[in-house]
């Protein structure tokens, strides 16, 4: 995706969503994620997150879209 956006002259990081590699609750990326959503404030629409389980083994299985931290 990065190469595509650079090829069309756009900043890829304005289009590619933030990504966190959370291995367990309270690890560094989990803390960054919690901090990020806390600082965003209330928007007009409810936020959505894509949850992808596993370490290169799920092959697309178990992917969920969620709208709450719970």
C-alpha contacts under 8 A as a table, 3 or more apart, distances in Angstrom:
res1	aa1	res2	aa2	distance
1	X	4	X	5.07
1	X	5	X	6.34
1	X	12	X	7.31
1	X	16	X	7.77
2	X	5	X	5.42
2	X	6	X	6.19
2	X	12	X	5.35
3	X	6	X	5.14
3	X	7	X	6.00
4	X	7	X	5.07
4	X	8	X	6.49
5	X	8	X	5.27
5	X	9	X	6.23
5	X	10	X	5.09
5	X	11	X	6.31
5	X	12	X	5.10
6	X	9	X	4.95
6	X	10	X	5.50
6	X	11	X	6.44
6	X	12	X	6.57
7	X	10	X	7.59
11	X	14	X	5.72
11	X	15	X	7.44
12	X	15	X	5.41
12	X	16	X	5.97
13	X	16	X	5.12
13	X	17	X	7.28
14	X	17	X	7.85
20	X	29	X	5.56
20	X	30	X	7.30
20	X	32	X	7.92
20	X	33	X	6.77
21	X	29	X	6.02
21	X	30	X	7.88
22	X	25	X	7.15
22	X	27	X	6.78
22	X	28	X	7.78
22	X	29	X	5.42
22	X	30	X	5.53
23	X	27	X	6.97
24	X	27	X	5.83
24	X	30	X	7.49
25	X	30	X	6.04
26	X	29	X	7.93
26	X	30	X	5.47
26	X	31	X	5.95
27	X	30	X	5.27
27	X	31	X	6.34
28	X	31	X	5.21
28	X	32	X	6.33
29	X	32	X	4.93
29	X	33	X	6.08
30	X	33	X	5.06
30	X	34	X	6.23
31	X	34	X	5.18
31	X	35	X	6.10
32	X	35	X	5.09
32	X	36	X	6.01
33	X	36	X	5.06
33	X	37	X	6.27
34	X	37	X	5.37
34	X	38	X	6.09
35	X	38	X	5.12
35	X	39	X	6.22
36	X	39	X	5.27
36	X	40	X	6.38
37	X	40	X	5.24
37	X	41	X	7.29
38	X	41	X	6.32
40	X	43	X	7.78
43	X	46	X	6.91
43	X	47	X	7.92
46	X	67	X	6.71
47	X	67	X	5.78
47	X	68	X	7.72
48	X	65	X	6.61
48	X	66	X	5.65
48	X	67	X	4.63
48	X	68	X	7.56
49	X	65	X	5.61
49	X	66	X	5.36
49	X	67	X	6.35
50	X	63	X	7.08
50	X	64	X	5.84
50	X	65	X	4.62
50	X	66	X	6.54
51	X	63	X	5.65
51	X	64	X	5.18
51	X	65	X	6.21
51	X	66	X	7.44
52	X	60	X	7.83
52	X	62	X	6.82
52	X	63	X	4.78
52	X	64	X	6.81
53	X	58	X	6.74
53	X	62	X	6.40
53	X	63	X	6.58
54	X	57	X	5.85
54	X	58	X	5.59
55	X	58	X	7.18
56	X	59	X	7.06
58	X	61	X	5.19
58	X	62	X	7.06
60	X	63	X	6.27
66	X	69	X	7.86
